[in-house]
Amino acid sequence: MPVREPFCRYGLEDRTMSTDQLIALLALVIMIVQLAVKKDKS
């Protein structure tokens, strides 16, 4: 799945942009949680 691609890249790249990476990861987690909640309710 393409969702796993960023996680691999974050692990391989240096940590100079860790803040941007954390924000991107947070956004991904929030999206996934929202999708899971919608599936549970429907």
C-alpha positions in Angstrom: 0.0 0.0 0.0 1.2 3.5 -0.8 0.5 4.6 2.8 3.5 2.6 4.0 5.9 4.4 1.7 6.3 7.6 3.8 7.1 5.5 6.9 9.9 3.8 5.1 11.3 7.1 3.9 11.1 8.7 7.3 13.2 5.8 8.7 15.9 6.1 6.0 16.2 9.8 5.6 18.1 12.0 8.1 16.1 13.6 10.9 16.7 17.3 9.8 13.0 17.7 9.0 11.6 15.7 11.9 9.0 18.3 12.7 7.5 18.2 9.2 7.5 14.4 9.4 5.8 14.4 12.7 3.1 16.7 11.4 2.6 14.5 8.3 2.4 11.4 10.5 -0.1 13.0 12.8 -2.2 14.0 9.8 -2.1 10.4 8.5 -3.0 9.0 11.9 -6.0 11.4 12.2 -7.2 10.4 8.8 -7.0 6.7 9.5 -8.8 7.1 12.8 -11.6 9.1 11.2 -12.0 6.4 8.6 -12.1 3.7 11.2 -14.7 5.6 13.3 -16.9 6.0 10.2 -16.7 2.3 9.4 -17.6 1.4 13.0 -20.6 3.7 13.0 -22.0 2.6 9.6 
